[in-house]
Amino acid sequence: MSRLRILALSIGVLLGLLATSAVAFAQGGPLPRPETWVDGERFAGVVTPATFDPANGKFDELYMCTDGSTFKDGVPLISDSGPGDRDYNGGRWHLNVSTNCDSTADSVEDLDLSAFQSTDTYFECPLLPRRGGN
């Protein structure tokens, strides 16, 4: 799959999440909460309709599959940092995408980072611990 097609798919997924969250917020409903693995621990995200300029602050790396596949237990995202980590930037993300994902991965260390392509997508989505653990 071409880099342009992968980028278009990733932006489409992100814009879909942001649009869904904007509608939910306007209607007083719950915001989407996609799950993310961080070092083997599952977190729920809070999608906010906000993007940012990467020149105006720090961000963390987020990894996503664009072919409909997921990581361990159907979780769609893996982060290099999360709440409790000294270097966590509060849910400010740079999106990296791949069509070659490991369905058993639950941490960045499990990923072949060379299979991921960097995108120009930066957005905010704070992570919250899941109640009841993993």
N, CA, C and O of each residue as an XYZ file, in Angstrom:
536
protein
N       0.848     -1.161      0.000
C       0.000      0.000      0.000
C       0.903      1.237      0.000
O       1.912      1.283      0.704
N       0.531      2.216     -0.785
C       1.370      3.404     -0.901
C       1.326      4.253      0.366
O       0.361      4.220      1.130
N       2.400      5.015      0.565
C       2.490      5.903      1.720
C       1.323      6.902      1.734
O       0.773      7.204      2.793
N       0.956      7.404      0.567
C      -0.138      8.371      0.470
C      -1.460      7.736      0.881
O      -2.256      8.360      1.583
N      -1.697      6.503      0.451
C      -2.948      5.817      0.814
C      -2.991      5.544      2.314
O      -4.034      5.723      2.943
N      -1.871      5.112      2.895
C      -1.811      4.858      4.336
C      -2.070      6.146      5.107
O      -2.805      6.148      6.094
N      -1.465      7.240      4.657
C      -1.670      8.528      5.315
C      -3.135      8.950      5.216
O      -3.711      9.421      6.197
N      -3.738      8.787      4.043
C      -5.146      9.153      3.868
C      -6.044      8.324      4.778
O      -6.981      8.858      5.371
N      -5.769      7.026      4.895
C      -6.560      6.169      5.781
C      -6.418      6.588      7.236
O      -7.408      6.659      7.964
N      -5.194      6.867      7.663
C      -4.983      7.245      9.061
C      -5.657      8.567      9.385
O      -6.258      8.718     10.449
N      -5.559      9.513      8.480
C      -6.220     10.795      8.697
C      -7.730     10.607      8.706
O      -8.432     11.245      9.491
N      -8.233      9.734      7.836
C      -9.670      9.450      7.820
C     -10.156      8.868      9.130
O     -11.200      9.269      9.645
N      -9.397      7.915      9.674
C      -9.767      7.316     10.961
C      -9.758      8.369     12.054
O     -10.696      8.452     12.846
N      -8.708      9.171     12.102
C      -8.599     10.209     13.119
C      -9.721     11.235     12.975
O     -10.346     11.602     13.970
N      -9.985     11.700     11.765
C     -11.057     12.681     11.560
C     -12.414     12.095     11.934
O     -13.278     12.797     12.459
N     -12.594     10.800     11.661
C     -13.835     10.144     12.073
C     -14.000     10.154     13.581
O     -15.088     10.432     14.086
N     -12.916      9.850     14.312
C     -12.974      9.891     15.780
C     -13.252     11.306     16.281
O     -14.058     11.498     17.191
N     -12.588     12.292     15.689
C     -12.793     13.679     16.111
C     -14.208     14.147     15.803
O     -14.829     14.820     16.626
N     -14.724     13.798     14.630
C     -16.090     14.204     14.266
C     -17.101     13.545     15.194
O     -18.049     14.186     15.648
N     -16.892     12.254     15.475
C     -17.781     11.547     16.397
C     -17.758     12.189     17.771
O     -18.801     12.334     18.408
N     -16.578     12.572     18.232
C     -16.485     13.190     19.551
C     -17.133     14.568     19.556
O     -17.756     14.943     20.550
N     -17.006     15.328     18.480
C     -17.629     16.655     18.412
C     -19.146     16.533     18.446
O     -19.813     17.303     19.136
N     -19.698     15.570     17.705
C     -21.152     15.355     17.710
C     -21.610     14.904     19.090
O     -22.599     15.415     19.615
N     -20.898     13.953     19.676
C     -21.266     13.461     21.009
C     -21.227     14.584     22.032
O     -22.122     14.700     22.869
N     -20.182     15.419     21.965
C     -20.061     16.536     22.899
C     -21.221     17.511     22.712
O     -21.819     17.952     23.694
N     -21.545     17.851     21.473
C     -22.629     18.793     21.190
C     -23.973     18.254     21.651
O     -24.840     19.022     22.069
N     -24.155     16.937     21.578
C     -25.420     16.327     21.977
C     -25.435     15.914     23.443
O     -26.416     15.346     23.921
N     -24.353     16.198     24.153
C     -24.288     15.851     25.574
C     -24.022     14.380     25.825
O     -24.179     13.909     26.951
N     -23.617     13.641     24.790
C     -23.351     12.213     24.937
C     -21.913     11.949     25.309
O     -21.098     12.869     25.376
N     -21.601     10.690     25.552
C     -20.222     10.336     25.913
C     -19.285     10.453     24.712
O     -19.680     10.195     23.575
N     -18.049     10.842     24.979
C     -17.042     10.933     23.941
C     -16.477      9.537     23.662
O     -16.439      8.700     24.564
N     -16.032      9.272     22.414
C     -15.417      7.973     22.118
C     -14.211      7.739     23.018
O     -13.501      8.682     23.367
N     -13.979      6.490     23.394
C     -12.869      6.137     24.272
C     -12.077      4.963     23.702
O     -12.162      3.848     24.217
N     -11.308      5.209     22.640
C     -10.506      4.108     22.092
C      -9.451      3.666     23.100
O      -8.880      4.481     23.825
N      -9.208      2.369     23.129
C      -8.231      1.835     24.064
C      -6.829      1.882     23.475
O      -6.642      1.836     22.259
N      -5.843      1.975     24.375
C      -4.440      2.055     23.992
C      -3.611      1.197     24.939
O      -3.806      1.244     26.153
N      -2.687      0.413     24.385
C      -1.718     -0.308     25.201
C      -0.541      0.607     25.508
O      -0.050      1.303     24.619
N      -0.086      0.612     26.755
C       1.137      1.299     27.161
C       1.894      0.334     28.072
O       1.485      0.098     29.209
N       2.976     -0.212     27.580
C       3.796     -1.144     28.357
C       2.975     -2.257     29.003
O       3.158     -2.564     30.181
N       2.067     -2.865     28.228
C       1.277     -3.986     28.718
C       0.082     -3.615     29.568
O      -0.601     -4.508     30.070
N      -0.199     -2.341     29.750
C      -1.361     -1.890     30.519
C      -2.338     -1.197     29.581
O      -1.939     -0.373     28.758
N      -3.631     -1.536     29.706
C      -4.647     -0.932     28.851
C      -5.172      0.356     29.465
O      -5.442      0.437     30.663
N      -5.307      1.364     28.602
C      -5.883      2.647     28.986
C      -7.038      2.965     28.056
O      -7.061      2.525     26.907
N      -7.988      3.725     28.553
C      -9.051      4.261     27.713
C      -8.652      5.679     27.333
O      -8.174      6.439     28.175
N      -8.843      6.032     26.085
C      -8.549      7.392     25.642
C      -9.791      8.241     25.692
O     -10.903      7.712     25.686
N      -9.630      9.531     25.741
C     -10.751     10.463     25.665
C     -10.498     11.330     24.439
O      -9.700     12.265     24.486
N     -11.181     11.016     23.347
C     -10.965     11.749     22.108
C     -11.551     13.145     22.249
O     -12.728     13.308     22.571
N     -10.730     14.131     22.009
C     -11.179     15.520     22.061
C     -11.045     16.125     20.667
O     -10.113     15.782     19.940
N     -11.953     17.013     20.281
C     -11.855     17.623     18.956
C     -10.793     18.717     18.938
O     -11.106     19.897     18.778
N      -9.530     18.310     19.104
C      -8.438     19.281     19.157
C      -7.199     18.717     18.471
O      -6.833     17.559     18.673
N      -6.568     19.545     17.669
C      -5.282     19.210     17.079
C      -4.302     20.286     17.518
O      -4.715     21.302     18.076
N      -3.002     20.082     17.274
C      -2.028     21.083     17.688
C      -0.869     21.105     16.717
O      -0.676     20.178     15.932
N      -0.111     22.161     16.781
C       1.090     22.342     15.975
C       2.252     21.733     16.758
O       2.520     22.163     17.879
N       2.951     20.738     16.192
C       4.028     20.084     16.936
C       5.170     21.027     17.313
O       5.972     20.703     18.189
N       5.252     22.171     16.672
C       6.302     23.140     17.026
C       5.993     23.836     18.350
O       6.853     24.503     18.924
N       4.752     23.673     18.831
C       4.323     24.355     20.056
C       4.230     23.410     21.249
O       3.295     23.511     22.042
N       5.164     22.513     21.383
C       5.154     21.653     22.555
C       5.568     20.235     22.246
O       5.771     19.858     21.092
N       5.689     19.457     23.308
C       6.127     18.075     23.190
C       4.940     17.154     22.918
O       3.785     17.516     23.140
N       5.255     15.963     22.435
C       4.238     14.968     22.131
C       4.841     13.579     22.292
O       6.059     13.427     22.387
N       3.974     12.564     22.324
C       4.396     11.175     22.396
C       4.034     10.478     21.089
O       3.208     10.965     20.316
N       4.664      9.335     20.858
C       4.412      8.560     19.644
C       3.267      7.583     19.879
O       3.193      6.934     20.923
N       2.371      7.485     18.890
C       1.226      6.587     18.945
C       1.246      5.746     17.676
O       1.478      6.271     16.587
N       1.004      4.439     17.808
C       1.078      3.509     16.692
C      -0.287      2.886     16.442
O      -0.967      2.460     17.376
N      -0.686      2.836     15.154
C      -2.009      2.354     14.776
C      -1.920      1.540     13.493
O      -1.094      1.821     12.624
N      -2.780      0.526     13.380
C      -2.902     -0.247     12.146
C      -3.968      0.401     11.273
O      -4.989      0.868     11.779
N      -3.736      0.431      9.978
C      -4.706      1.069      9.081
C      -5.455      0.077      8.214
O      -6.247      0.478      7.361
N      -5.221     -1.205      8.414
C      -5.879     -2.202      7.573
C      -7.019     -2.911      8.294
O      -7.487     -3.953      7.836
N      -7.466     -2.364      9.406
C      -8.548     -2.971     10.180
C      -8.063     -3.966     11.218
O      -8.855     -4.431     12.039
N      -6.777     -4.304     11.201
C      -6.260     -5.222     12.215
C      -6.010     -4.456     13.510
O      -6.022     -3.225     13.536
N      -5.785     -5.206     14.575
C      -5.569     -4.595     15.887
C      -4.391     -5.271     16.579
O      -3.826     -6.248     16.087
N      -4.047     -4.722     17.727
C      -3.024     -5.321     18.564
C      -3.698     -6.291     19.533
O      -4.866     -6.633     19.342
N      -3.001     -6.732     20.551
C      -3.504     -7.721     21.505
C      -4.897     -7.356     22.025
O      -5.164     -6.200     22.354
N      -5.764     -8.339     22.092
C      -7.129     -8.217     22.631
C      -7.977     -7.191     21.891
O      -8.906     -6.629     22.471
N      -7.675     -6.938     20.622
C      -8.491     -6.034     19.823
C      -8.253     -4.561     20.068
O      -9.012     -3.722     19.584
N      -7.206     -4.232     20.814
C      -6.886     -2.830     21.109
C      -6.240     -2.215     19.864
O      -5.305     -2.793     19.311
N      -6.732     -1.034     19.408
C      -6.268     -0.477     18.132
C      -4.995      0.357     18.187
O      -4.442      0.683     17.137
N      -4.508      0.717     19.383
C      -3.397      1.650     19.496
C      -2.356      1.177     20.503
O      -2.676      0.482     21.467
N      -1.097      1.567     20.262
C      -0.013      1.357     21.226
C       0.746      2.664     21.342
O       1.022      3.319     20.336
N       1.086      3.050     22.573
C       1.823      4.279     22.825
C       3.191      3.973     23.417
O       3.398      2.933     24.041
N       4.123      4.904     23.206
C       5.447      4.764     23.817
C       5.482      5.337     25.226
O       6.492      5.199     25.917
N       4.394      5.982     25.671
C       4.375      6.603     26.998
C       2.925      6.761     27.455
O       2.012      6.873     26.637
N       2.731      6.768     28.768
C       1.376      6.930     29.304
C       1.396      7.519     30.694
O       2.466      7.798     31.235
N       0.213      7.714     31.288
C       0.124      8.279     32.633
C       1.019      7.527     33.615
O       1.037      6.297     33.645
N       1.753      8.282     34.408
C       2.682      7.710     35.372
C       4.116      7.697     34.874
O       5.051      7.611     35.670
N       4.299      7.783     33.550
C       5.654      7.862     32.994
C       6.155      9.292     33.095
O       5.403     10.234     32.843
N       7.415      9.461     33.460
C       7.987     10.812     33.586
C       7.912     11.607     32.287
O       7.758     12.829     32.310
N       8.019     10.920     31.166
C       8.050     11.616     29.885
C       6.693     11.714     29.187
O       6.636     12.138     28.033
N       5.600     11.332     29.854
C       4.259     11.409     29.261
C       3.863     12.870     29.082
O       4.027     13.678     29.996
N       3.349     13.203     27.919
C       3.006     14.584     27.589
C       1.507     14.858     27.624
O       1.014     15.703     26.878
N       0.790     14.161     28.472
C      -0.612     14.468     28.740
C      -1.603     14.120     27.654
O      -2.731     14.613     27.677
N      -1.223     13.288     26.704
C      -2.160     12.905     25.652
C      -2.010     13.707     24.372
O      -2.966     13.850     23.609
N      -0.829     14.224     24.137
C      -0.521     14.920     22.869
C       0.258     13.936     22.016
O       1.339     13.489     22.399
N      -0.301     13.594     20.843
C       0.201     12.477     20.065
C       0.674     12.852     18.677
O       0.182     13.792     18.052
N       1.662     12.073     18.213
C       2.071     12.041     16.814
C       1.729     10.639     16.322
O       2.176      9.654     16.910
N       0.942     10.537     15.253
C       0.444      9.257     14.769
C       1.403      8.606     13.778
O       1.887      9.248     12.846
N       1.669      7.307     13.999
C       2.458      6.459     13.106
C       1.565      5.290     12.703
O       0.853      4.741     13.544
N       1.592      4.900     11.426
C       0.661      3.890     10.937
C       1.378      2.762     10.204
O       2.487      2.931      9.697
N       0.709      1.598     10.161
C       1.240      0.441      9.458
C       0.099     -0.473      9.033
O      -0.982     -0.456      9.622
N       0.353     -1.261      8.011
C      -0.586     -2.313      7.613
C      -0.028     -3.679      7.985
O      -0.596     -4.705      7.612
N       1.075     -3.698      8.714
C       1.729     -4.932      9.111
C       1.869     -4.947     10.626
O       2.941     -4.659     11.158
N       0.777     -5.286     11.327
C       0.765     -5.193     12.790
C       0.719     -6.570     13.438
O       0.155     -7.514     12.883
N       1.311     -6.670     14.606
C       1.379     -7.903     15.382
C       0.185     -7.960     16.331
O       0.065     -7.125     17.228
N      -0.699     -8.940     16.138
C      -1.916     -9.038     16.947
C      -1.649     -9.497     18.379
O      -2.585     -9.605     19.171
N      -0.387     -9.770     18.728
C      -0.052    -10.137     20.107
C       0.672     -9.012     20.836
O       0.982     -9.146     22.020
N       0.945     -7.906     20.148
C       1.716     -6.803     20.734
C       0.891     -6.015     21.751
O      -0.288     -5.734     21.538
N       1.553     -5.661     22.879
C       0.904     -4.788     23.860
C       1.873     -3.736     24.404
O       1.608     -3.111     25.431
N       2.999     -3.546     23.706
C       3.940     -2.494     24.071
C       4.765     -2.125     22.840
O       4.841     -2.894     21.882
N       5.374     -0.956     22.872
C       6.201     -0.501     21.758
C       7.349     -1.480     21.526
O       7.759     -1.691     20.384
N       7.873     -2.078     22.597
C       8.976     -3.024     22.457
C       8.594     -4.240     21.621
O       9.473     -4.898     21.064
N       7.306     -4.554     21.520
C       6.836     -5.687     20.724
C       6.735     -5.356     19.236
O       6.573     -6.258     18.414
N       6.828     -4.081     18.882
C       6.598     -3.649     17.506
C       7.874     -3.619     16.681
O       8.965     -3.386     17.203
N       7.722     -3.858     15.396
C       8.787     -3.615     14.427
C       8.563     -2.182     13.942
O       7.796     -1.958     13.006
N       9.224     -1.220     14.569
C       8.981      0.190     14.263
C       9.307      0.548     12.817
O       8.800      1.542     12.298
N      10.145     -0.248     12.166
C      10.457      0.027     10.761
C       9.261     -0.244      9.852
O       9.246      0.204      8.706
N       8.253     -0.976     10.349
C       7.044     -1.252      9.571
C       6.059     -0.090      9.621
O       5.072     -0.088      8.885
N       6.312      0.905     10.483
C       5.396      2.032     10.647
C       5.888      3.245      9.880
O       7.088      3.498      9.775
N       4.926      3.990      9.346
C       5.242      5.223      8.639
C       4.771      6.409      9.467
O       3.663      6.408     10.004
N       5.614      7.401      9.561
C       5.271      8.631     10.260
C       4.222      9.383      9.451
O       4.245      9.342      8.221
N       3.301     10.069     10.126
C       2.311     10.902      9.446
C       2.499     12.351      9.878
O       3.330     12.651     10.735
N       1.736     13.225      9.289
C       1.729     14.636      9.681
C       0.576     14.915     10.637
O       0.160     16.064     10.787
N       0.059     13.879     11.282
C      -1.112     14.000     12.146
C      -0.687     14.113     13.609
O      -0.010     13.236     14.144
N      -1.098     15.208     14.239
C      -0.846     15.484     15.654
C      -2.181     15.844     16.287
O      -2.911     16.682     15.756
N      -2.510     15.223     17.415
C      -3.804     15.491     18.044
C      -3.718     15.234     19.539
O      -2.721     14.717     20.043
N      -4.787     15.608     20.239
C      -4.854     15.418     21.684
C      -5.899     14.372     22.034
O      -7.002     14.371     21.490
N      -5.538     13.485     22.947
C      -6.437     12.438     23.418
C      -5.864     11.895     24.724
O      -5.111     10.922     24.711
N      -6.217     12.520     25.859
C      -5.692     12.053     27.152
C      -6.033     10.581     27.417
O      -7.061     10.086     26.956
N      -5.179      9.900     28.148
C      -5.415      8.503     28.517
C      -5.868      8.420     29.967
O      -5.396      9.166     30.825
N      -6.791      7.498     30.224
C      -7.303      7.262     31.563
C      -7.159      5.783     31.905
O      -7.434      4.931     31.060
N      -6.733      5.462     33.126
C      -6.660      4.051     33.509
C      -8.045      3.410     33.398
O      -9.055      4.041     33.707
N      -8.081      2.179     32.964
C      -9.350      1.447     32.891
C      -9.710      0.938     34.279
O      -8.851      0.442     35.009
N     -10.944      1.059     34.626
C     -11.399      0.513     35.911
C     -11.411     -1.006     35.808
O     -11.838     -1.559     34.794
N     -10.956     -1.662     36.829
C     -10.933     -3.111     36.827
C      -9.688     -3.704     36.197
O      -9.622     -4.910     35.959
N      -8.696     -2.858     35.925
C      -7.430     -3.361     35.380
C      -7.513     -3.700     33.920
O      -8.294     -3.106     33.175
N      -6.694     -4.672     33.501
C      -6.620     -5.053     32.102
C      -7.714     -6.008     31.790
O      -7.833     -6.458     30.651
